[in-house]
Amino acid sequence: MTEETPGFDEQSQQPDVPSDEAEPKAATPSAEEEAAAPAGDDTGQSAALVAQLDQARTALGERTADLQRLQAEFQNYRRRVERDRVAVKEVAVANLLTELLPVLDDVGRAREHGELVGGFKSVAESLESTVAKLGLQQFGKEGEPFDPTIHEALMHSYAPDVTETTCVAVLQPGYRIGERTIRPARVAVAEPQPGAQAAKPAEENTEAQDGSETKESGGPDEG
């Protein structure tokens, strides 16, 4: 029989207990180091955040200025386009109405001679109504002062009954669209006679002198 070694099982069953000297403990930081380390990190992070915020504000200001400049340029462009559109429309309408002026002249002559009757009268009135809606206005009347900016003098004469250059006959009416004249009124004008103005003040002076003499001569009789 095999002899059993006493106490062998008891030693093999005991767990290994690590000793304190086998593995040294990790060094733990002191309380001052623990308090100082987070404070330094927070200061650095705050400075970095402030720098980033300043950069963001600068970039925002630049983008805002760019946007305002683009808005101003767009507004100017839109106004310029609208102005050009209106100008092109006015030119197109003026060109069309200019081509219709001879027809309107024929209508006017037919009305003066009493030939504007029947269906022709209806067509003529519709044409005149249409061009009036487009802004065409007729001007030029007898007896109005002559204005070289809107009148074209085709005939000239002298008359004793006028005190300034006057339109005495309208040979062809003028037309305008708004403030734009597309054809001046063609008229016959009359001016005062050259000697009439000089003679009139002389007559007035003579009458004044005669009146004063009569008044002076009447004084003694009344006394």
CORZI-V754700 format. One record per backbone hydrogen bond with DSSP energy under -0.5 kcal/mol. NH is the residue of the N-H (numbers start at 1). CO is the residue of the C=O. E is the energy in kcal/mol with one decimal. If there is no record, write none. Layout:
BEGIN
<<NH;CO;E> <NH;CO;E>>
END
This chain:
BEGIN
<<6;4;-0.6> <8;5;-1.3> <11;7;-1.4> <12;8;-2.1> <13;9;-1.3> <14;10;-0.6> <14;11;-0.7> <18;16;-0.6> <22;19;-0.7> <23;19;-0.8> <24;22;-0.5> <34;30;-2.1> <35;31;-1.8> <36;32;-2.3> <37;33;-2.2> <38;34;-0.9> <39;35;-1.0> <40;36;-1.8> <41;37;-1.8> <42;38;-2.4> <43;39;-1.9> <44;40;-1.9> <45;41;-2.3> <46;42;-2.5> <47;43;-2.2> <48;44;-2.0> <49;45;-2.6> <50;46;-2.6> <51;47;-2.2> <52;48;-2.3> <53;49;-2.5> <54;50;-2.4> <55;51;-2.1> <56;52;-2.4> <57;53;-2.5> <58;54;-2.5> <59;55;-2.7> <60;56;-2.5> <61;57;-2.5> <62;58;-2.2> <63;59;-2.5> <64;60;-2.5> <65;61;-2.3> <66;62;-2.4> <67;63;-2.3> <68;64;-2.5> <69;65;-2.3> <70;66;-2.3> <71;67;-2.5> <72;68;-2.3> <73;69;-2.4> <74;70;-2.4> <75;71;-2.5> <76;72;-2.4> <77;73;-2.3> <78;74;-2.7> <79;75;-2.5> <80;76;-2.4> <81;77;-2.5> <82;78;-2.4> <83;79;-2.6> <84;80;-2.5> <85;81;-2.5> <86;82;-2.3> <87;83;-2.3> <88;84;-2.7> <89;85;-2.2> <90;86;-2.5> <91;87;-2.3> <92;88;-2.3> <93;89;-2.6> <94;90;-2.6> <95;91;-2.5> <96;92;-2.1> <97;93;-2.7> <98;94;-2.2> <99;95;-1.5> <100;96;-0.9> <101;97;-0.7> <101;98;-0.7> <104;100;-2.0> <105;101;-2.4> <106;102;-2.0> <107;103;-2.1> <108;104;-2.4> <109;105;-2.3> <110;106;-2.4> <111;107;-2.0> <112;108;-2.0> <113;109;-1.8> <114;111;-1.1> <115;110;-2.8> <116;110;-0.7> <117;115;-1.6> <120;117;-0.8> <121;117;-0.7> <121;118;-0.5> <122;118;-1.3> <123;119;-2.3> <124;120;-2.3> <125;121;-2.5> <126;122;-2.2> <127;123;-2.3> <128;124;-2.4> <129;125;-2.2> <130;126;-2.2> <131;127;-2.3> <132;128;-1.7> <133;129;-1.7> <134;130;-1.3> <135;132;-1.4> <136;131;-2.4> <137;176;-2.7> <139;174;-2.4> <143;167;-4.1> <144;141;-1.2> <146;165;-2.3> <150;147;-1.6> <151;147;-2.5> <152;185;-3.2> <154;152;-0.6> <154;187;-3.1> <155;187;-1.1> <157;189;-1.3> <159;191;-2.6> <162;159;-0.8> <166;190;-2.4> <167;144;-2.5> <168;166;-0.8> <168;188;-2.6> <169;188;-1.4> <171;169;-0.7> <171;186;-1.9> <172;186;-2.0> <174;139;-2.6> <175;183;-2.1> <176;137;-2.3> <177;180;-3.1> <178;135;-0.7> <180;177;-2.2> <181;179;-0.6> <182;175;-1.6> <182;180;-0.6> <183;175;-1.8> <185;150;-2.5> <186;172;-2.4> <187;152;-2.3> <187;185;-0.6> <188;169;-2.7> <189;155;-2.8> <190;166;-2.3> <191;157;-2.6> <193;159;-0.6> <196;193;-1.2> <197;193;-0.8> <199;195;-2.2> <200;196;-2.0> <201;197;-1.3> <202;198;-1.2> <203;199;-2.4> <204;200;-2.3> <205;201;-2.3> <206;202;-2.3> <207;203;-2.6> <208;204;-2.1> <209;205;-2.4> <210;206;-2.6> <211;207;-2.1> <212;208;-2.1> <213;209;-2.4> <214;210;-2.2> <215;211;-2.0> <216;212;-2.3> <217;213;-2.7> <218;214;-1.5> <219;215;-0.5> <219;216;-0.9> <220;216;-0.5> <221;217;-0.6> <222;218;-1.7> <223;219;-1.7>>
END
